[in-house]
């Protein structure tokens, strides 16, 4: 299965008071580059997340966004600093006695004083959070892969269509190339007739000249290699990802053969066809940049 390097996936799981949301998005990149953004308190889980991504993705720049809400599992304990509370209470009583003012202190007033009440928060178990997070990441990657596969199918169909077009163009070039040699021989014979004014023409000389010309513009090797490259590219498409790097190298060979054919052609019609050939090759090269 061909997969695109660009894609998006998301997941949200709520389990026993924990809610984990995961979003993945990727763009083209020569190698795998993963960036994970999650709450600082859970940074220890970053490497685990990257390993999950690595199992599914071989190439691309991947951004992972994670939010974790475990507030419903957090417990809060409030304790009293009794020694400090008694000291405050004693001080208030002394103020009431020494200054002859009413003693109207309430427990709420004492509780609002600094450090009288101590609040302790117990956070959720990290191992359980890790389990929920792992499930959410896997779900998001599954969604992400499904989108990449859909995009990959479109790329595959487009490339196959263009390979068929290139094959047709190669056949046209081969046909025109043989016609070019015949036309050259006819022109050569005509010119020799004009120069020699009816004097006997050395047929062997014409054949030799035509053979030299044919050898000079021969593109048989290039078209044979192009057909071989097309066959190999089709095999890659059947193999499935990751094949982007191999296809990128092979399309360079397509270009090399097309350039050689262009430099050899002595026919304006062939030259125009070669332009079409290069255009199709370039379109395939652009599509390959999106393949994992």
C-alpha positions in Angstrom: 0.0 0.0 0.0 1.3 3.4 -1.0 1.1 6.0 1.7 1.4 9.8 1.4 3.8 11.6 3.8 1.1 14.2 4.4 -1.8 13.4 6.7 -3.8 14.2 9.8 -5.2 12.0 12.6 -6.9 12.6 15.9 -8.3 10.7 18.9 -9.9 11.4 22.2 -10.3 8.9 25.0 -12.0 9.3 28.4 -11.4 6.5 30.9 -12.1 6.6 34.7 -11.9 10.3 35.0 -8.9 10.8 32.6 -9.4 12.5 29.2 -6.6 12.3 26.7 -6.7 14.1 23.3 -4.2 13.4 20.6 -3.7 15.1 17.2 -1.1 14.2 14.6 -0.2 16.0 11.4 2.7 15.5 9.0 4.3 17.1 6.0 7.0 16.0 3.6 10.5 15.6 4.9 13.6 13.6 3.8 13.8 11.7 7.0 11.5 11.0 10.0 11.4 14.0 12.4 8.9 13.8 15.3 8.0 16.7 17.6 5.8 15.9 20.6 4.0 18.6 22.6 2.4 17.5 25.9 2.0 18.9 29.4 5.4 19.4 31.1 4.5 17.1 34.0 4.2 14.2 31.5 7.5 14.8 29.6 8.8 11.4 30.7 6.3 9.8 28.3 7.7 11.6 25.2 10.1 8.9 24.2 7.4 6.3 24.5 5.2 8.3 22.1 8.0 8.7 19.6 8.6 5.0 19.6 4.9 4.4 18.7 5.1 6.9 15.9 8.3 5.2 14.6 6.6 1.9 14.3 4.1 3.3 11.8 5.9 6.1 10.0 9.3 6.0 8.3 9.6 9.4 6.7 8.0 12.9 7.2 7.9 15.7 9.6 5.4 14.7 12.3 3.9 17.0 14.9 2.0 15.4 17.8 -0.2 17.5 20.0 -1.4 16.0 23.3 -3.6 17.3 26.1 -4.3 15.4 29.3 -7.0 16.2 31.8 -6.8 14.1 35.0 -8.3 16.6 37.4 -11.2 14.3 38.2 -8.8 11.7 39.6 -6.8 14.2 41.6 -7.4 14.1 45.4 -7.0 17.1 47.7 -6.3 16.9 51.4 -6.5 19.9 53.8 -4.7 19.7 57.2 -4.5 22.1 60.0 -1.3 23.5 61.4 -2.6 23.3 64.9 0.5 24.8 66.6 0.3 27.9 64.4 -3.5 28.1 64.8 -3.2 28.0 68.7 -0.5 30.7 68.5 -2.8 33.0 66.4 -5.7 32.3 68.8 -3.6 33.1 71.9 -2.4 36.3 70.3 -6.0 37.4 69.5 -7.1 36.7 73.1 -4.2 38.8 74.4 -5.2 41.6 72.1 -8.8 41.4 73.5 -7.6 41.4 77.1 -4.9 44.0 76.8 -6.9 46.5 74.7 -10.3 45.7 76.2 -11.9 44.9 72.9 -14.4 42.2 72.1 -13.1 38.7 71.4 -15.1 37.9 68.2 -12.6 35.6 66.3 -14.2 32.8 64.3 -12.7 29.7 62.9 -13.1 31.1 59.4 -11.0 34.1 60.2 -8.2 31.9 61.6 -8.4 29.6 58.6 -7.7 32.5 56.3 -4.5 33.3 58.0 -1.3 32.4 56.3 -0.1 28.8 56.6 -2.8 27.7 59.1 -4.4 25.4 56.5 -2.1 23.2 54.5 -3.4 21.9 51.1 -1.9 18.7 49.6 -2.8 17.5 46.1 -2.3 13.9 45.1 -2.2 13.5 41.4 -3.4 10.5 39.3 -1.2 7.5 38.9 1.2 8.0 36.0 1.1 4.4 35.0 -2.6 4.5 34.4 -2.3 7.8 32.5 0.4 6.2 30.3 -1.9 3.3 29.5 -4.7 5.7 28.4 -2.3 7.9 26.5 -0.8 4.9 24.6 -4.3 3.8 23.5 -5.2 7.4 22.4 -1.9 7.7 20.4 -2.5 4.3 18.7 -6.0 5.3 17.8 -4.8 8.7 16.4 -2.0 6.9 14.4 -4.6 4.5 12.9 -6.8 7.4 11.8 -3.6 9.2 10.5 -2.6 6.1 8.5 -6.0 5.7 7.0 -5.8 9.3 5.6 -2.3 8.7 4.3 -3.4 5.5 2.6 -6.3 7.3 0.9 -3.9 10.0 -0.3 -1.5 7.3 -1.4 -4.1 5.6 -3.5 -4.7 8.9 -5.4 -0.9 9.3 -5.9 -0.6 5.7 -7.1 -3.4 6.1 -9.7 -2.0 9.4 -11.0 1.6 7.9 -11.3 0.3 4.8 -13.1 -1.6 6.9 -15.5 1.4 9.0 -16.3 3.6 5.9 -16.7 1.1 4.7 -19.3 1.4 8.1 -21.1 5.2 7.9 -21.0 5.1 4.4 -22.5 3.0 5.7 -25.4 5.4 8.6 -25.9 8.4 6.2 -26.0 6.6 4.2 -28.8 6.0 7.5 -30.7 9.7 8.4 -30.4 10.8 5.0 -31.6 8.6 5.2 -34.6 9.7 8.8 -35.5 13.3 7.9 -35.0 13.2 5.1 -37.6 11.4 7.5 -40.0 14.1 10.0 -39.5 16.8 7.6 -40.8 14.7 6.8 -43.9 14.1 10.5 -44.6 17.8 11.2 -44.2 18.7 8.5 -46.7 16.2 9.9 -49.2 17.6 13.5 -48.8 21.1 12.2 -49.1 20.3 10.3 -52.3 18.5 13.4 -53.7 21.4 15.7 -53.0 24.0 13.3 -54.5 21.8 13.0 -57.6 21.8 16.8 -57.9 25.6 17.1 -57.4 26.5 14.3 -59.7 24.0 15.3 -62.3 22.8 11.8 -63.2 26.2 10.2 -62.9 26.1 6.8 -61.3 25.6 6.9 -57.5 27.6 4.6 -55.3 24.8 2.8 -53.4 27.3 1.5 -50.9 28.4 5.0 -50.0 24.8 6.0 -49.4 24.3 3.0 -47.2 27.5 3.8 -45.3 26.5 7.4 -44.7 23.0 6.4 -43.6 24.5 3.8 -41.2 26.8 6.5 -39.7 23.9 8.9 -39.3 21.6 6.1 -37.8 24.3 5.2 -35.3 24.7 8.9 -34.3 21.0 9.4 -33.6 20.3 5.8 -32.3 18.2 5.9 -29.2 17.5 2.2 -28.9 19.5 1.9 -25.7 17.7 4.8 -24.1 14.2 3.7 -25.0 14.9 0.1 -23.8 16.2 1.5 -20.5 13.1 3.8 -20.2 10.8 0.8 -20.7 12.9 -1.1 -18.1 12.6 1.9 -15.7 8.8 2.0 -16.2 8.5 -1.7 -15.4 10.6 -1.2 -12.3 8.5 1.8 -11.2 5.3 -0.3 -11.6 6.9 -3.0 -9.4 7.6 -0.3 -6.7 4.0 0.7 -6.8 2.9 -2.9 -6.2 5.4 -3.2 -3.3 4.0 -0.4 -1.1 5.5 2.0 1.3 8.2 2.9 2.2 9.4 3.4 -1.4 9.7 7.2 -1.8 13.5 7.3 -1.7 13.8 4.5 -4.3 11.3 6.1 -6.6 13.1 9.4 -6.3 16.3 7.8 -7.4 14.7 6.0 -10.3 12.9 9.1 -11.6 16.3 10.7 -12.0 17.2 7.8 -14.3 14.1 8.6 -16.3 15.3 12.2 -16.7 18.8 11.0 -17.8 17.4 8.9 -20.6 15.0 11.7 -21.7 17.9 14.2 -21.8 20.0 11.8 -23.9 17.2 11.2 -26.4 16.7 15.0 -26.6 20.3 15.6 -27.4 20.4 12.9 -30.1 17.1 13.7 -31.9 17.5 15.3 -35.3 13.8 15.7 -35.9 11.7 18.6 -34.8 8.7 16.4 -34.3 10.7 14.1 -32.0 12.0 17.2 -30.1 8.4 18.2 -29.4 7.6 14.7 -28.2 10.6 14.7 -25.9 9.3 17.9 -24.3 6.0 16.1 -23.6 8.1 13.2 -22.2 10.0 15.4 -19.8 6.8 17.1 -18.7 5.3 13.8 -17.7 8.5 12.7 -15.9 8.5 16.0 -14.0 4.9 15.5 -12.9 5.7 12.1 -11.6 8.8 13.5 -9.8 6.6 16.0 -8.0 4.1 13.3 -6.9 7.0 11.1 -5.6 8.0 13.9 -3.2 4.7 13.2 -1.3 5.3 9.4 -1.0 6.6 7.8 2.1 
